[in-house]
Amino acid sequence: MAIKTKPERGPAGTLSVDDLTRAIKNSIDRTGMKEEEARSMAQHVLNFFGYSERIIDNVLEPEDRDAFYMLEDSGILTTEREETTLYDGREWRIHYWMFRKDRIAELVAAQKAKEEAAKAASVYDDVPEDFWASRKGKSDEA
């Protein structure tokens, strides 16, 4: 008899490198992880999953597992455990890793909002400095 302990599944859909990069960048380091580092980590993690919804923990090397634990701490990954009884009566546990697509979607939306806010804030960057001086002079005259 198998006992499964599964968390609730997130929204279905394919996870892109861009979305995972945004989620990692927005979750790992609030001071600003470099885009290249986040993209490299996203590609590395996605290479394990391929088109699968979950992967078995046994395929990971210790360095990879450390990265997965870091992503679990940030809410991007979660674990699942399956327990079964072997023919000789021993209990056997299989550990899996899965994406939390709902959390990734939240992080992507937050990162996109930050990017949009940065674009909107930069509207005044294109205004020449002498424009502000001329506007100040007009308001002083009034």
N, CA, C and O atoms as CSV, one atom per row, in Angstrom:
chain,resi,resn,atom,element,x,y,z
A,1,MET,N,N,0.843,-1.181,0.000
A,1,MET,CA,C,0.000,0.000,0.000
A,1,MET,C,C,0.882,1.235,0.000
A,1,MET,O,O,1.807,1.336,0.805
A,2,ALA,N,N,0.612,2.156,-0.874
A,2,ALA,CA,C,1.417,3.372,-0.974
A,2,ALA,C,C,0.728,4.519,-0.244
A,2,ALA,O,O,-0.482,4.714,-0.361
A,3,ILE,N,N,1.510,5.260,0.499
A,3,ILE,CA,C,1.014,6.453,1.176
A,3,ILE,C,C,1.667,7.644,0.498
A,3,ILE,O,O,2.892,7.729,0.416
A,4,LYS,N,N,0.856,8.545,0.020
A,4,LYS,CA,C,1.399,9.712,-0.664
A,4,LYS,C,C,1.087,10.957,0.141
A,4,LYS,O,O,-0.027,11.136,0.632
A,5,THR,N,N,2.072,11.801,0.267
A,5,THR,CA,C,1.870,13.098,0.904
A,5,THR,C,C,2.147,14.148,-0.157
A,5,THR,O,O,3.303,14.441,-0.466
A,6,LYS,N,N,1.087,14.712,-0.712
A,6,LYS,CA,C,1.231,15.648,-1.825
A,6,LYS,C,C,0.702,17.015,-1.442
A,6,LYS,O,O,-0.370,17.126,-0.846
A,7,PRO,N,N,1.445,18.053,-1.780
A,7,PRO,CA,C,0.896,19.397,-1.633
A,7,PRO,C,C,-0.097,19.664,-2.763
A,7,PRO,O,O,-0.157,18.914,-3.738
A,8,GLU,N,N,-0.863,20.725,-2.625
A,8,GLU,CA,C,-1.800,21.069,-3.691
A,8,GLU,C,C,-1.036,21.488,-4.932
A,8,GLU,O,O,0.009,22.131,-4.836
A,9,ARG,N,N,-1.542,21.136,-6.070
A,9,ARG,CA,C,-0.914,21.468,-7.345
A,9,ARG,C,C,-1.236,22.903,-7.735
A,9,ARG,O,O,-2.322,23.412,-7.455
A,10,GLY,N,N,-0.283,23.536,-8.378
A,10,GLY,CA,C,-0.481,24.898,-8.865
A,10,GLY,C,C,-1.139,24.881,-10.223
A,10,GLY,O,O,-1.577,23.831,-10.694
A,11,PRO,N,N,-1.212,26.053,-10.865
A,11,PRO,CA,C,-1.835,26.118,-12.184
A,11,PRO,C,C,-1.031,25.343,-13.211
A,11,PRO,O,O,0.196,25.278,-13.136
A,12,ALA,N,N,-1.726,24.760,-14.166
A,12,ALA,CA,C,-1.068,23.989,-15.213
A,12,ALA,C,C,-0.437,24.941,-16.220
A,12,ALA,O,O,-0.777,26.123,-16.278
A,13,GLY,N,N,0.466,24.419,-16.993
A,13,GLY,CA,C,1.087,25.225,-18.034
A,13,GLY,C,C,2.579,24.985,-18.074
A,13,GLY,O,O,3.178,24.467,-17.132
A,14,THR,N,N,3.158,25.376,-19.194
A,14,THR,CA,C,4.586,25.208,-19.375
A,14,THR,C,C,5.316,26.373,-18.748
A,14,THR,O,O,4.901,27.525,-18.877
A,15,LEU,N,N,6.394,26.072,-18.076
A,15,LEU,CA,C,7.211,27.080,-17.416
A,15,LEU,C,C,8.347,27.476,-18.350
A,15,LEU,O,O,9.107,26.616,-18.796
A,16,SER,N,N,8.471,28.751,-18.648
A,16,SER,CA,C,9.524,29.214,-19.563
A,16,SER,C,C,10.760,29.626,-18.777
A,16,SER,O,O,10.695,29.886,-17.575
A,17,VAL,N,N,11.881,29.679,-19.475
A,17,VAL,CA,C,13.131,30.123,-18.870
A,17,VAL,C,C,12.982,31.571,-18.408
A,17,VAL,O,O,13.457,31.933,-17.331
A,18,ASP,N,N,12.326,32.396,-19.216
A,18,ASP,CA,C,12.141,33.804,-18.851
A,18,ASP,C,C,11.340,33.949,-17.565
A,18,ASP,O,O,11.699,34.736,-16.689
A,19,ASP,N,N,10.249,33.185,-17.450
A,19,ASP,CA,C,9.424,33.275,-16.246
A,19,ASP,C,C,10.173,32.790,-15.015
A,19,ASP,O,O,10.116,33.422,-13.961
A,20,LEU,N,N,10.868,31.682,-15.144
A,20,LEU,CA,C,11.621,31.165,-14.004
A,20,LEU,C,C,12.755,32.116,-13.640
A,20,LEU,O,O,13.060,32.293,-12.460
A,21,THR,N,N,13.378,32.725,-14.636
A,21,THR,CA,C,14.434,33.706,-14.374
A,21,THR,C,C,13.871,34.871,-13.564
A,21,THR,O,O,14.470,35.290,-12.573
A,22,ARG,N,N,12.724,35.392,-13.985
A,22,ARG,CA,C,12.089,36.507,-13.255
A,22,ARG,C,C,11.755,36.091,-11.823
A,22,ARG,O,O,11.997,36.845,-10.880
A,23,ALA,N,N,11.204,34.899,-11.665
A,23,ALA,CA,C,10.827,34.426,-10.332
A,23,ALA,C,C,12.052,34.286,-9.433
A,23,ALA,O,O,12.023,34.686,-8.269
A,24,ILE,N,N,13.115,33.723,-9.973
A,24,ILE,CA,C,14.342,33.561,-9.184
A,24,ILE,C,C,14.907,34.918,-8.821
A,24,ILE,O,O,15.281,35.154,-7.672
A,25,LYS,N,N,14.971,35.800,-9.785
A,25,LYS,CA,C,15.525,37.139,-9.549
A,25,LYS,C,C,14.721,37.884,-8.491
A,25,LYS,O,O,15.290,38.633,-7.697
A,26,ASN,N,N,13.427,37.690,-8.472
A,26,ASN,CA,C,12.561,38.389,-7.533
A,26,ASN,C,C,12.516,37.724,-6.156
A,26,ASN,O,O,12.084,38.353,-5.190
A,27,SER,N,N,12.946,36.486,-6.047
A,27,SER,CA,C,12.803,35.789,-4.775
A,27,SER,C,C,14.106,35.575,-4.023
A,27,SER,O,O,14.122,35.617,-2.793
A,28,ILE,N,N,15.170,35.351,-4.724
A,28,ILE,CA,C,16.416,34.957,-4.077
A,28,ILE,C,C,17.076,36.110,-3.341
A,28,ILE,O,O,17.408,35.994,-2.161
A,29,ASP,N,N,17.264,37.208,-4.031
A,29,ASP,CA,C,18.071,38.287,-3.484
A,29,ASP,C,C,17.345,39.605,-3.686
A,29,ASP,O,O,17.262,40.106,-4.808
A,30,ARG,N,N,16.834,40.153,-2.637
A,30,ARG,CA,C,16.071,41.397,-2.740
A,30,ARG,C,C,16.947,42.578,-3.162
A,30,ARG,O,O,16.429,43.585,-3.643
A,31,THR,N,N,18.256,42.468,-2.990
A,31,THR,CA,C,19.138,43.566,-3.384
A,31,THR,C,C,19.466,43.533,-4.865
A,31,THR,O,O,20.109,44.451,-5.374
A,32,GLY,N,N,19.041,42.502,-5.560
A,32,GLY,CA,C,19.209,42.467,-6.998
A,32,GLY,C,C,20.197,41.433,-7.499
A,32,GLY,O,O,21.387,41.716,-7.636
A,33,MET,N,N,19.711,40.251,-7.769
A,33,MET,CA,C,20.539,39.211,-8.376
A,33,MET,C,C,20.750,39.580,-9.836
A,33,MET,O,O,19.837,40.073,-10.498
A,34,LYS,N,N,21.938,39.343,-10.325
A,34,LYS,CA,C,22.221,39.655,-11.723
A,34,LYS,C,C,21.370,38.782,-12.640
A,34,LYS,O,O,21.115,37.612,-12.357
A,35,GLU,N,N,20.941,39.380,-13.738
A,35,GLU,CA,C,20.093,38.692,-14.719
A,35,GLU,C,C,20.768,37.414,-15.227
A,35,GLU,O,O,20.115,36.380,-15.369
A,36,GLU,N,N,22.069,37.487,-15.499
A,36,GLU,CA,C,22.795,36.329,-16.034
A,36,GLU,C,C,22.808,35.179,-15.034
A,36,GLU,O,O,22.652,34.018,-15.414
A,37,GLU,N,N,22.995,35.503,-13.747
A,37,GLU,CA,C,23.021,34.463,-12.714
A,37,GLU,C,C,21.649,33.799,-12.572
A,37,GLU,O,O,21.548,32.576,-12.473
A,38,ALA,N,N,20.606,34.615,-12.563
A,38,ALA,CA,C,19.249,34.077,-12.432
A,38,ALA,C,C,18.903,33.216,-13.640
A,38,ALA,O,O,18.302,32.152,-13.490
A,39,ARG,N,N,19.273,33.664,-14.833
A,39,ARG,CA,C,18.983,32.895,-16.058
A,39,ARG,C,C,19.758,31.578,-16.049
A,39,ARG,O,O,19.217,30.537,-16.422
A,40,SER,N,N,21.007,31.621,-15.629
A,40,SER,CA,C,21.817,30.400,-15.568
A,40,SER,C,C,21.200,29.388,-14.604
A,40,SER,O,O,21.129,28.196,-14.904
A,41,MET,N,N,20.759,29.871,-13.456
A,41,MET,CA,C,20.132,28.977,-12.478
A,41,MET,C,C,18.822,28.418,-13.034
A,41,MET,O,O,18.529,27.235,-12.864
A,42,ALA,N,N,18.041,29.263,-13.694
A,42,ALA,CA,C,16.766,28.816,-14.268
A,42,ALA,C,C,16.993,27.727,-15.312
A,42,ALA,O,O,16.297,26.712,-15.314
A,43,GLN,N,N,17.956,27.933,-16.190
A,43,GLN,CA,C,18.250,26.932,-17.220
A,43,GLN,C,C,18.744,25.633,-16.598
A,43,GLN,O,O,18.358,24.547,-17.029
A,44,HIS,N,N,19.593,25.746,-15.592
A,44,HIS,CA,C,20.135,24.565,-14.914
A,44,HIS,C,C,19.013,23.736,-14.290
A,44,HIS,O,O,18.974,22.514,-14.440
A,45,VAL,N,N,18.107,24.407,-13.593
A,45,VAL,CA,C,17.006,23.710,-12.927
A,45,VAL,C,C,16.050,23.102,-13.955
A,45,VAL,O,O,15.621,21.958,-13.808
A,46,LEU,N,N,15.720,23.868,-14.991
A,46,LEU,CA,C,14.799,23.357,-16.009
A,46,LEU,C,C,15.379,22.166,-16.762
A,46,LEU,O,O,14.629,21.315,-17.239
A,47,ASN,N,N,16.683,22.094,-16.874
A,47,ASN,CA,C,17.309,20.944,-17.533
A,47,ASN,C,C,17.025,19.647,-16.785
A,47,ASN,O,O,16.950,18.586,-17.405
A,48,PHE,N,N,16.868,19.710,-15.486
A,48,PHE,CA,C,16.531,18.507,-14.720
A,48,PHE,C,C,15.101,18.069,-15.002
A,48,PHE,O,O,14.823,16.877,-15.130
A,49,PHE,N,N,14.199,19.034,-15.096
A,49,PHE,CA,C,12.780,18.712,-15.244
A,49,PHE,C,C,12.394,18.329,-16.660
A,49,PHE,O,O,11.575,17.432,-16.856
A,50,GLY,N,N,12.970,18.992,-17.643
A,50,GLY,CA,C,12.538,18.741,-19.012
A,50,GLY,C,C,11.065,19.056,-19.139
A,50,GLY,O,O,10.634,20.158,-18.798
A,51,TYR,N,N,10.279,18.097,-19.629
A,51,TYR,CA,C,8.837,18.288,-19.754
A,51,TYR,C,C,8.067,17.640,-18.612
A,51,TYR,O,O,6.839,17.562,-18.657
A,52,SER,N,N,8.773,17.179,-17.597
A,52,SER,CA,C,8.127,16.493,-16.477
A,52,SER,C,C,7.602,17.488,-15.456
A,52,SER,O,O,8.097,18.609,-15.334
A,53,GLU,N,N,6.599,17.052,-14.736
A,53,GLU,CA,C,6.031,17.865,-13.659
A,53,GLU,C,C,6.827,17.710,-12.366
A,53,GLU,O,O,6.815,18.593,-11.509
A,54,ARG,N,N,7.511,16.592,-12.237
A,54,ARG,CA,C,8.305,16.357,-11.037
A,54,ARG,C,C,9.517,15.501,-11.399
A,54,ARG,O,O,9.518,14.780,-12.396
A,55,ILE,N,N,10.548,15.603,-10.557
A,55,ILE,CA,C,11.736,14.766,-10.752
A,55,ILE,C,C,12.055,14.071,-9.443
A,55,ILE,O,O,11.700,14.547,-8.365
A,56,ILE,N,N,12.722,12.955,-9.553
A,56,ILE,CA,C,13.114,12.197,-8.373
A,56,ILE,C,C,14.400,12.794,-7.798
A,56,ILE,O,O,15.304,13.176,-8.542
A,57,ASP,N,N,14.469,12.868,-6.506
A,57,ASP,CA,C,15.595,13.491,-5.809
A,57,ASP,C,C,16.915,12.769,-6.078
A,57,ASP,O,O,17.976,13.393,-6.035
A,58,ASN,N,N,16.867,11.478,-6.351
A,58,ASN,CA,C,18.088,10.686,-6.527
A,58,ASN,C,C,18.952,11.140,-7.700
A,58,ASN,O,O,20.139,10.818,-7.738
A,59,VAL,N,N,18.390,11.878,-8.659
A,59,VAL,CA,C,19.169,12.298,-9.824
A,59,VAL,C,C,20.066,13.491,-9.512
A,59,VAL,O,O,20.914,13.852,-10.328
A,60,LEU,N,N,19.894,14.105,-8.350
A,60,LEU,CA,C,20.635,15.317,-8.010
A,60,LEU,C,C,21.967,15.019,-7.350
A,60,LEU,O,O,22.089,14.109,-6.530
A,61,GLU,N,N,22.956,15.804,-7.724
A,61,GLU,CA,C,24.245,15.807,-7.036
A,61,GLU,C,C,24.105,16.737,-5.829
A,61,GLU,O,O,23.186,17.556,-5.791
A,62,PRO,N,N,25.000,16.626,-4.845
A,62,PRO,CA,C,24.878,17.481,-3.648
A,62,PRO,C,C,24.826,18.984,-3.957
A,62,PRO,O,O,24.073,19.711,-3.309
A,63,GLU,N,N,25.609,19.462,-4.935
A,63,GLU,CA,C,25.596,20.899,-5.265
A,63,GLU,C,C,24.240,21.295,-5.847
A,63,GLU,O,O,23.709,22.365,-5.547
A,64,ASP,N,N,23.692,20.418,-6.682
A,64,ASP,CA,C,22.388,20.690,-7.280
A,64,ASP,C,C,21.305,20.690,-6.207
A,64,ASP,O,O,20.406,21.531,-6.217
A,65,ARG,N,N,21.398,19.757,-5.300
A,65,ARG,CA,C,20.410,19.659,-4.225
A,65,ARG,C,C,20.442,20.925,-3.363
A,65,ARG,O,O,19.397,21.385,-2.902
A,66,ASP,N,N,21.621,21.483,-3.146
A,66,ASP,CA,C,21.724,22.731,-2.388
A,66,ASP,C,C,20.961,23.852,-3.083
A,66,ASP,O,O,20.256,24.626,-2.434
A,67,ALA,N,N,21.103,23.936,-4.399
A,67,ALA,CA,C,20.372,24.954,-5.169
A,67,ALA,C,C,18.862,24.700,-5.076
A,67,ALA,O,O,18.081,25.644,-4.964
A,68,PHE,N,N,18.459,23.445,-5.120
A,68,PHE,CA,C,17.037,23.114,-5.013
A,68,PHE,C,C,16.500,23.502,-3.635
A,68,PHE,O,O,15.383,24.007,-3.525
A,69,TYR,N,N,17.290,23.268,-2.585
A,69,TYR,CA,C,16.859,23.669,-1.242
A,69,TYR,C,C,16.720,25.184,-1.155
A,69,TYR,O,O,15.797,25.683,-0.511
A,70,MET,N,N,17.612,25.911,-1.786
A,70,MET,CA,C,17.537,27.367,-1.799
A,70,MET,C,C,16.240,27.815,-2.493
A,70,MET,O,O,15.559,28.725,-2.022
A,71,LEU,N,N,15.910,27.165,-3.614
A,71,LEU,CA,C,14.679,27.499,-4.326
A,71,LEU,C,C,13.441,27.058,-3.541
A,71,LEU,O,O,12.378,27.670,-3.656
A,72,GLU,N,N,13.582,26.004,-2.750
A,72,GLU,CA,C,12.474,25.596,-1.891
A,72,GLU,C,C,12.243,26.645,-0.803
A,72,GLU,O,O,11.101,26.974,-0.482
A,73,ASP,N,N,13.329,27.165,-0.240
A,73,ASP,CA,C,13.210,28.207,0.784
A,73,ASP,C,C,12.529,29.458,0.241
A,73,ASP,O,O,11.823,30.148,0.977
A,74,SER,N,N,12.735,29.752,-1.031
A,74,SER,CA,C,12.122,30.934,-1.632
A,74,SER,C,C,10.714,30.656,-2.150
A,74,SER,O,O,10.038,31.569,-2.623
A,75,GLY,N,N,10.269,29.404,-2.067
A,75,GLY,CA,C,8.899,29.068,-2.450
A,75,GLY,C,C,8.730,28.644,-3.897
A,75,GLY,O,O,7.604,28.416,-4.338
A,76,ILE,N,N,9.817,28.534,-4.646
A,76,ILE,CA,C,9.731,28.177,-6.066
A,76,ILE,C,C,9.574,26.668,-6.257
A,76,ILE,O,O,8.861,26.226,-7.158
A,77,LEU,N,N,10.228,25.889,-5.423
A,77,LEU,CA,C,10.137,24.431,-5.495
A,77,LEU,C,C,9.494,23.890,-4.223
A,77,LEU,O,O,9.503,24.538,-3.177
A,78,THR,N,N,8.949,22.711,-4.336
A,78,THR,CA,C,8.421,22.006,-3.175
A,78,THR,C,C,8.775,20.529,-3.328
A,78,THR,O,O,9.176,20.079,-4.402
A,79,THR,N,N,8.624,19.798,-2.255
A,79,THR,CA,C,8.946,18.375,-2.287
A,79,THR,C,C,7.682,17.548,-2.082
A,79,THR,O,O,6.666,18.013,-1.566
A,80,GLU,N,N,7.801,16.325,-2.506
A,80,GLU,CA,C,6.725,15.348,-2.348
A,80,GLU,C,C,7.397,14.045,-1.947
A,80,GLU,O,O,8.492,13.729,-2.410
A,81,ARG,N,N,6.735,13.301,-1.089
A,81,ARG,CA,C,7.298,12.031,-0.645
A,81,ARG,C,C,6.275,10.936,-0.857
A,81,ARG,O,O,5.095,11.087,-0.542
A,82,GLU,N,N,6.751,9.841,-1.394
A,82,GLU,CA,C,5.893,8.679,-1.596
A,82,GLU,C,C,6.473,7.545,-0.764
A,82,GLU,O,O,7.672,7.270,-0.826
A,83,GLU,N,N,5.619,6.890,0.014
A,83,GLU,CA,C,6.063,5.771,0.838
A,83,GLU,C,C,5.353,4.513,0.379
A,83,GLU,O,O,4.157,4.524,0.085
A,84,THR,N,N,6.108,3.435,0.324
A,84,THR,CA,C,5.522,2.161,-0.084
A,84,THR,C,C,6.181,1.046,0.729
A,84,THR,O,O,7.302,1.190,1.217
A,85,THR,N,N,5.488,-0.024,0.857
A,85,THR,CA,C,6.033,-1.187,1.562
A,85,THR,C,C,6.557,-2.178,0.538
A,85,THR,O,O,5.842,-2.570,-0.384
A,86,LEU,N,N,7.803,-2.578,0.705
A,86,LEU,CA,C,8.422,-3.550,-0.199
A,86,LEU,C,C,7.915,-4.956,0.126
A,86,LEU,O,O,7.297,-5.187,1.165
A,87,TYR,N,N,8.187,-5.872,-0.771
A,87,TYR,CA,C,7.715,-7.255,-0.590
A,87,TYR,C,C,8.233,-7.893,0.689
A,87,TYR,O,O,7.563,-8.738,1.282
A,88,ASP,N,N,9.426,-7.489,1.114
A,88,ASP,CA,C,9.983,-8.090,2.332
A,88,ASP,C,C,9.530,-7.362,3.598
A,88,ASP,O,O,9.989,-7.690,4.692
A,89,GLY,N,N,8.629,-6.372,3.462
A,89,GLY,CA,C,8.063,-5.692,4.623
A,89,GLY,C,C,8.721,-4.363,4.971
A,89,GLY,O,O,8.205,-3.621,5.806
A,90,ARG,N,N,9.843,-4.056,4.347
A,90,ARG,CA,C,10.517,-2.783,4.640
A,90,ARG,C,C,9.766,-1.617,4.000
A,90,ARG,O,O,9.129,-1.756,2.956
A,91,GLU,N,N,9.865,-0.457,4.665
A,91,GLU,CA,C,9.274,0.764,4.107
A,91,GLU,C,C,10.290,1.419,3.177
A,91,GLU,O,O,11.485,1.449,3.473
A,92,TRP,N,N,9.816,1.933,2.072
A,92,TRP,CA,C,10.674,2.587,1.083
A,92,TRP,C,C,10.094,3.965,0.795
A,92,TRP,O,O,8.901,4.107,0.524
A,93,ARG,N,N,10.960,4.985,0.858
A,93,ARG,CA,C,10.521,6.357,0.585
A,93,ARG,C,C,11.177,6.864,-0.680
A,93,ARG,O,O,12.371,6.665,-0.904
A,94,ILE,N,N,10.385,7.518,-1.496
A,94,ILE,CA,C,10.888,8.156,-2.713
A,94,ILE,C,C,10.569,9.641,-2.589
A,94,ILE,O,O,9.429,10.024,-2.328
A,95,HIS,N,N,11.584,10.467,-2.777
A,95,HIS,CA,C,11.414,11.919,-2.662
A,95,HIS,C,C,11.446,12.538,-4.053
A,95,HIS,O,O,12.264,12.168,-4.895
A,96,TYR,N,N,10.538,13.489,-4.280
A,96,TYR,CA,C,10.418,14.180,-5.561
A,96,TYR,C,C,10.513,15.690,-5.352
A,96,TYR,O,O,10.243,16.199,-4.264
A,97,TRP,N,N,10.897,16.386,-6.401
A,97,TRP,CA,C,10.884,17.846,-6.449
A,97,TRP,C,C,9.880,18.288,-7.496
A,97,TRP,O,O,9.773,17.679,-8.561
A,98,MET,N,N,9.132,19.365,-7.187
A,98,MET,CA,C,8.153,19.909,-8.123
A,98,MET,C,C,8.182,21.435,-8.058
A,98,MET,O,O,8.528,22.021,-7.032
A,99,PHE,N,N,7.814,22.062,-9.168
A,99,PHE,CA,C,7.680,23.514,-9.188
A,99,PHE,C,C,6.375,23.903,-8.507
A,99,PHE,O,O,5.366,23.209,-8.632
A,100,ARG,N,N,6.406,25.027,-7.781
A,100,ARG,CA,C,5.180,25.631,-7.249
A,100,ARG,C,C,4.780,26.721,-8.237
A,100,ARG,O,O,5.144,27.886,-8.081
A,101,LYS,N,N,4.035,26.324,-9.242
A,101,LYS,CA,C,3.709,27.240,-10.335
A,101,LYS,C,C,2.878,28.428,-9.882
A,101,LYS,O,O,2.979,29.507,-10.466
A,102,ASP,N,N,2.064,28.251,-8.859
A,102,ASP,CA,C,1.286,29.376,-8.344
A,102,ASP,C,C,2.211,30.437,-7.754
A,102,ASP,O,O,2.017,31.629,-7.992
A,103,ARG,N,N,3.204,30.016,-6.995
A,103,ARG,CA,C,4.169,30.950,-6.387
A,103,ARG,C,C,5.034,31.599,-7.469
A,103,ARG,O,O,5.332,32.792,-7.401
A,104,ILE,N,N,5.429,30.817,-8.454
A,104,ILE,CA,C,6.227,31.357,-9.558
A,104,ILE,C,C,5.435,32.429,-10.291
A,104,ILE,O,O,5.983,33.472,-10.648
A,105,ALA,N,N,4.149,32.179,-10.519
A,105,ALA,CA,C,3.297,33.166,-11.195
A,105,ALA,C,C,3.224,34.458,-10.384
A,105,ALA,O,O,3.251,35.548,-10.957
A,106,GLU,N,N,3.134,34.350,-9.058
A,106,GLU,CA,C,3.125,35.542,-8.194
A,106,GLU,C,C,4.432,36.316,-8.323
A,106,GLU,O,O,4.425,37.539,-8.467
A,107,LEU,N,N,5.544,35.605,-8.271
A,107,LEU,CA,C,6.854,36.254,-8.354
A,107,LEU,C,C,7.074,36.895,-9.713
A,107,LEU,O,O,7.653,37.978,-9.802
A,108,VAL,N,N,6.619,36.238,-10.772
A,108,VAL,CA,C,6.747,36.793,-12.123
A,108,VAL,C,C,5.925,38.074,-12.232
A,108,VAL,O,O,6.393,39.076,-12.772
A,109,ALA,N,N,4.705,38.035,-11.718
A,109,ALA,CA,C,3.844,39.229,-11.769
A,109,ALA,C,C,4.468,40.376,-10.983
A,109,ALA,O,O,4.431,41.523,-11.428
A,110,ALA,N,N,5.037,40.078,-9.824
A,110,ALA,CA,C,5.673,41.122,-9.021
A,110,ALA,C,C,6.889,41.703,-9.739
A,110,ALA,O,O,7.106,42.915,-9.716
A,111,GLN,N,N,7.678,40.842,-10.377
A,111,GLN,CA,C,8.855,41.312,-11.114
A,111,GLN,C,C,8.445,42.150,-12.318
A,111,GLN,O,O,9.072,43.169,-12.607
A,112,LYS,N,N,7.394,41.726,-13.025
A,112,LYS,CA,C,6.910,42.510,-14.168
A,112,LYS,C,C,6.413,43.872,-13.700
A,112,LYS,O,O,6.636,44.876,-14.377
A,113,ALA,N,N,5.743,43.920,-12.553
A,113,ALA,CA,C,5.267,45.194,-12.009
A,113,ALA,C,C,6.442,46.107,-11.670
A,113,ALA,O,O,6.384,47.313,-11.908
A,114,LYS,N,N,7.515,45.528,-11.109
A,114,LYS,CA,C,8.720,46.320,-10.815
A,114,LYS,C,C,9.325,46.879,-12.096
A,114,LYS,O,O,9.726,48.042,-12.151
A,115,GLU,N,N,9.386,46.033,-13.130
A,115,GLU,CA,C,9.955,46.472,-14.409
A,115,GLU,C,C,9.112,47.580,-15.027
A,115,GLU,O,O,9.657,48.542,-15.568
A,116,GLU,N,N,7.783,47.454,-14.953
A,116,GLU,CA,C,6.897,48.491,-15.484
A,116,GLU,C,C,7.041,49.782,-14.697
A,116,GLU,O,O,7.046,50.869,-15.276
A,117,ALA,N,N,7.157,49.668,-13.378
A,117,ALA,CA,C,7.330,50.857,-12.541
A,117,ALA,C,C,8.652,51.554,-12.856
A,117,ALA,O,O,8.728,52.783,-12.866
A,118,ALA,N,N,9.675,50.769,-13.108
A,118,ALA,CA,C,10.975,51.351,-13.461
A,118,ALA,C,C,10.884,52.078,-14.803
A,118,ALA,O,O,11.485,53.138,-14.977
A,119,LYS,N,N,10.139,51.513,-15.746
A,119,LYS,CA,C,9.959,52.175,-17.045
A,119,LYS,C,C,9.184,53.472,-16.874
A,119,LYS,O,O,9.541,54.493,-17.462
A,120,ALA,N,N,8.124,53.438,-16.069
A,120,ALA,CA,C,7.304,54.630,-15.857
A,120,ALA,C,C,8.094,55.712,-15.130
A,120,ALA,O,O,7.939,56.898,-15.422
A,121,ALA,N,N,8.930,55.313,-14.197
A,121,ALA,CA,C,9.727,56.283,-13.448
A,121,ALA,C,C,10.768,56.939,-14.337
A,121,ALA,O,O,11.215,58.049,-14.050
A,122,SER,N,N,11.154,56.276,-15.400
A,122,SER,CA,C,12.206,56.793,-16.259
A,122,SER,C,C,11.687,57.754,-17.326
A,122,SER,O,O,12.461,58.191,-18.177
A,123,VAL,N,N,10.399,58.093,-17.302
A,123,VAL,CA,C,9.839,59.019,-18.277
A,123,VAL,C,C,10.567,60.358,-18.196
A,123,VAL,O,O,10.831,60.976,-19.228
A,124,TYR,N,N,10.890,60.807,-17.014
A,124,TYR,CA,C,11.532,62.105,-16.827
A,124,TYR,C,C,13.023,62.082,-17.139
A,124,TYR,O,O,13.650,63.136,-17.250
A,125,ASP,N,N,13.591,60.894,-17.280
A,125,ASP,CA,C,15.012,60.804,-17.608
A,125,ASP,C,C,15.319,61.385,-18.981
A,125,ASP,O,O,16.438,61.837,-19.227
A,126,ASP,N,N,14.333,61.377,-19.879
A,126,ASP,CA,C,14.545,61.873,-21.236
A,126,ASP,C,C,14.358,63.380,-21.357
A,126,ASP,O,O,14.651,63.961,-22.402
A,127,VAL,N,N,13.877,64.006,-20.308
A,127,VAL,CA,C,13.648,65.454,-20.352
A,127,VAL,C,C,14.974,66.164,-20.101
A,127,VAL,O,O,15.638,65.886,-19.103
A,128,PRO,N,N,15.374,67.082,-20.991
A,128,PRO,CA,C,16.649,67.787,-20.823
A,128,PRO,C,C,16.651,68.664,-19.564
A,128,PRO,O,O,15.609,69.176,-19.155
A,129,GLU,N,N,17.820,68.831,-18.963
A,129,GLU,CA,C,17.960,69.621,-17.743
A,129,GLU,C,C,17.545,71.074,-17.955
A,129,GLU,O,O,16.966,71.685,-17.057
A,130,ASP,N,N,17.836,71.641,-19.141
A,130,ASP,CA,C,17.493,73.044,-19.372
A,130,ASP,C,C,15.985,73.269,-19.417
A,130,ASP,O,O,15.527,74.391,-19.202
A,131,PHE,N,N,15.200,72.218,-19.695
A,131,PHE,CA,C,13.746,72.338,-19.668
A,131,PHE,C,C,13.284,72.676,-18.259
A,131,PHE,O,O,12.417,73.530,-18.074
A,132,TRP,N,N,13.858,72.010,-17.269
A,132,TRP,CA,C,13.457,72.241,-15.881
A,132,TRP,C,C,13.836,73.650,-15.455
A,132,TRP,O,O,13.100,74.300,-14.713
A,133,ALA,N,N,14.968,74.114,-15.919
A,133,ALA,CA,C,15.391,75.475,-15.585
A,133,ALA,C,C,14.428,76.488,-16.199
A,133,ALA,O,O,14.076,77.479,-15.559
A,134,SER,N,N,14.000,76.243,-17.436
A,134,SER,CA,C,13.080,77.179,-18.086
A,134,SER,C,C,11.707,77.134,-17.426
A,134,SER,O,O,11.040,78.166,-17.345
A,135,ARG,N,N,11.265,75.970,-16.953
A,135,ARG,CA,C,9.964,75.855,-16.289
A,135,ARG,C,C,10.017,76.554,-14.933
A,135,ARG,O,O,9.041,77.173,-14.510
A,136,LYS,N,N,11.139,76.454,-14.265
A,136,LYS,CA,C,11.293,77.080,-12.941
A,136,LYS,C,C,11.202,78.596,-13.089
A,136,LYS,O,O,10.584,79.278,-12.271
A,137,GLY,N,N,11.832,79.112,-14.148
A,137,GLY,CA,C,11.796,80.548,-14.388
A,137,GLY,C,C,10.389,81.041,-14.635
A,137,GLY,O,O,10.040,82.133,-14.185
A,138,LYS,N,N,9.569,80.276,-15.335
A,138,LYS,CA,C,8.184,80.658,-15.619
A,138,LYS,C,C,7.341,80.655,-14.368
A,138,LYS,O,O,6.483,81.522,-14.203
A,139,SER,N,N,7.563,79.694,-13.472
A,139,SER,CA,C,6.774,79.643,-12.243
A,139,SER,C,C,7.165,80.746,-11.288
A,139,SER,O,O,6.335,81.191,-10.495
A,140,ASP,N,N,8.416,81.206,-11.341
A,140,ASP,CA,C,8.868,82.299,-10.499
A,140,ASP,C,C,8.226,83.609,-10.928
A,140,ASP,O,O,7.959,84.480,-10.101
A,141,GLU,N,N,7.979,83.745,-12.242
A,141,GLU,CA,C,7.394,84.967,-12.772
A,141,GLU,C,C,5.926,85.116,-12.402
A,141,GLU,O,O,5.417,86.234,-12.318
A,142,ALA,N,N,5.246,84.003,-12.183
A,142,ALA,CA,C,3.795,84.047,-11.953
A,142,ALA,C,C,3.429,84.566,-10.598
A,142,ALA,O,O,2.246,84.656,-10.270
